[in-house]
């Protein structure tokens, strides 16, 4: 069966308007560019800019910036960080610099530690990455349909796992539960990732109406691996929302599922790190998720340089 490009077929989206909030102060909001489902914002660094940054909930540090930006702003080094990926096969070190002030959507963050590392350029020039822990003191709302970022004070309130779901973040990255048919699966919510990705050990327990078949190759900080795609016979549910027999990516490298930018772009998502809750507002109709249409960027993707011959093949 031929693969059909596109994150999903055209679908009328109805966004729920009622927010499940205990309390909320007036927030700060700004434009959020959505390119291939990934959220980009303009950021002022030490009063200079603006610079184009990606918001990556799949990154467990405060920020990452390019070597070019660190040099342009003459940022002081504060030591080194060990960069590891979920494969457990290895890692590398990178310098850490100190940013005095970082302003996004009218909110100023102080004394931000940023890792200096090259970033992908497939979606245009990107000078930095804002990681999930940076927003720990705010309700972070990524409103994909309206392309808005909002930062506010307040708290979410549980609703029996309908639209408000619990999550955990052992490594600074939000992880919540998906239901694939009757199977319950932990998945990272990764706004810097691509499609809905499953590890091989989970995919082997599922049935497919098409595939799995070879789709491409991926590379993390320390490994390279094949990526397959297949169309599930089961629906995938997150809270009260349904992905109708979606196409998924399959790889042998990472131990958790990854709910990336293609499925995330159908929702308005609010994260409350203080109470470990997230809220989804999205389409009432089942979402038709197709094959990821762009080169995949997995969590902790390395710099865009020739492959290192020392990378460990997996799978």
N, C-alpha and C positions, 0 to 999 in steps of 0.2 A: 504494500500500500504506500503511495507516495506521501512524503511528509508535507504538511501544509504550514507555511510560515505564518508568523503572527502570534503574539502572546495570547490572544483570544479573539473569537469572533465578535462582531459588533453586538453590543448589548446595552440596552437602556438601563441606566443606573439610577436607582432611587436611594438617596441618602437619608437615613433616619436623622431627625432633628433633635430629639431629646437626649441630652447628655446625662449619663449616670454619674453625677458628681455629689460628693458630700458638701464641698465648698469650693469656690473658685473666685479669685480676685481677677480684676481686669488684666488681660494678658497683653503681650507684645506679639504682633503678627507681621509677617513680611512675605514677599513673593518667593515661591519655590519652583524652580524650573524642573520639569520632569522630562528626562530624555531617556528613551528606551526603558521607561519605568523607574529610573533612578532619580533621586531628589538632589538637586543642586541649589545652593544659596550663595549670595554674595556676602563676603566677610571682610571686616576691617581688622587689620592686625597692627597693633601698636600705632593706631591712628592713621595708618596708610592703607591704600587700596581704593576701591574694593577688589578682592580676589575671589575667584570662583572655587568653591569647596563643595565636595559631596558629603551628604549626611549618611554615615554608614553605621547602622545599628549592629552590624556584624563585626565591628571593631571594638575591642575591649579596652582601649586606651583613650585618653582625652582627645588627642589629635595626632595627625600625621601631616607633615608638610614636605614639599619637594626640596631638594638640595638647592635648587635655583632660588626659591623664595627665602630660604634660610640665609643664603648668601646676600641676596638683595637687601634684606632687612638687618644684616649683620647681627644675627641673634646669638647670644652667648650660650655655649655648651654647658650642660648640667650633668654630664655623665653619659652612660650607655644603657641601652635596653636590649634584652634578649628577646628576639622575635621567634615565636614558635607557631606552628600550625597544628591543626587537629590530628594530623596523621601520626604524630609522635615519633617521626623518623629523624628529626633534627631541627635545625634552626640557624639563625645568624644574628649577629649583633648590629646595632645601628646607633648613631649618636642621638642624644636627647638635647633639645634646646628649650630655653625658657622664653615664653611670650608674656610680656607684661599685661597687655590687654587684648582681648579678642571680642569683637562686637558682631553679633548676628541678630537680625530682626529687632534691633533696638535694645538688646540685652547685652550687658558687658560682663565678660568673664575675666578674672584676674589670675595671674601667676599660673598660666596654663603650660603644662609640660607636653612638648610635641616631639614625636619621633621623626627623624629625617630619613625619608625613604622615597624612592621613585613611585609614581602612581600611574595607572593605566591612562591612555590618552584616546581610547576608542570613541568616547563621547565628547570629544573636544578638549581644549586646554583645561586642566584642573590642577590647581596649585596646592590643594590640601584636602584633608579629610577630617570631619568632625565625628569622633567616636561616641558611643552610647553613654559612657560614664560622665561625659562633660555635662550632661543635662540632668544630673542626679537630683538637683534641688528644684526642678521644675516639672510641671506637666508638659511633656513634649507631644505636640500634635502634628502629625504629617497628614495633611489634607490633600491627597493625590488628585481627586476629581476637580478641586478648585485651585490646585497648585498654590497652597498656602502653608507656611510654617507658623505655628503659634507656640509661644512659651508663656506659661501662666503658673501662678501659685494655686494650690488647692489639692484635692484628693479625690480619687475615684472610690466608688462604693460597689461592692460585689452584688451581682444579681443572679446568682445561681448558675454561672457559667453560660449565660445566653450571649450577651454582647460584651460582658466584662469577664475577662479570663485571668486566672493567676499565671504568673511566670516566675522563673528563677533565673539568676544570672551569676553562676559560679565563676565565670571568667570575664565578667563585665559585658556579656552578650545575652540578650533576652531569649529564653527557651520556654516554649509552651507546648501543649499537647494538641496533636491532630488525630482525627479518627479516619482511618482508611478502611472502609467497610467496617468490620468488627475489630480491627487491629488499632490499638492506641500507640501513637508514635510521638516521641519528643522531637521537636523541630526548632532550629534557630530562626528567629525573625531577622532577616538580613537585607536591609534596604540597599546595600551595595552589591548584593548577589544578583543572580539572574532568575531562573525559573524555579520550579518546585523540584528539588533534588533529593534523591533517596540513596542511602548506602546499599551496597549489594546484598548485605545480609538481611535487610528488610525487603528489598525487591524480590528476593528469592522466595518469599512467603506469599507473594501476591500473584494475581492472574492478569494477563494483558490481552487486549483484543488486537493489538498490533505491536510487533517487536517483542522484546527489546532488540534493537539493532545499533550498530556502531554509528556514532554521530560526530565524534571529534576527539580531541585530546585536551587535557587540562594540566595545569602545573601550579603547585603551591610553592611555599618557600623552600621545600626540601625534596619534593617528589614530583614525578610526572605520571600520568595515568590516563587510561582510555575512558571516554564518556559514551554511554549508550542512551538511547531514548526509547520509550515505549508508551502506549496508551493503555491506561488502567481500565479494567472492567468494573471496578468499584468507584464510588464517589469518595471524595475527600471532604471532611467537614472540619471547620474551625469555628468553635462556638456554634451559633445558629446559622452559619453561612455554608454553602455547598459549592464545591468545585465538581462539575459534572464530568466524570470519567476523564480526568485530565491527562495530558501528556506530561511525563516526568523524565528528568535526567537521572541516570544511574551511574555511580562511580564506586570504585573500591577503596578510595583514599580516606574519606571522612566518616566518622562513626555515627553522626547524627543527620537527620533530615534537615534540609535548608529551604525555608519559605522565603524566596527571594523577591526581587523587584517586580517581576511579571505578575504574580498573584497579588502582591501588596498594593499595586497601583489601582486596584478596584475599591480601595477602602480609605476611610479617614480613620487613622489609628492614633490613639492617645495612650502614652506610656506614663505610669506613675511608679517611679523607681522606689520611692519611700515605702509604699504599701505593696509593691510587687504585683501590680494589677495593670492590665491593658484593656482598652475599650476599642471595639471594632464597630464602625458604622459602614454599611455597604449595600450592595444590590440585593433585593428580595428574590430575584430570579437566580437560578443556578448559573455559575460562571463557567464559560467555555474556555478552558485554558489550552492553547495550542503549543506547538513546539517553539522553544525559545528562538527568536529570529536573529539574534546578534551573537557574536563571540562571547562565550560565558566568562564572567569574572567571579571566581569563587572567593570565599572569605580568605584573607591573608594572601592575595595574589602577589607574586613578586614583581620586580621591576621589569620593564619592557626591554630586556636585553637578550642576547643570544642564550640559549639554554646551556646550563652548566652540565658538563659531562659527568659530574659527580652526583647528579640527582639520582635518587633511588627510585627505580620503577616499581609501581604497585599494581597488583591485579594482573 
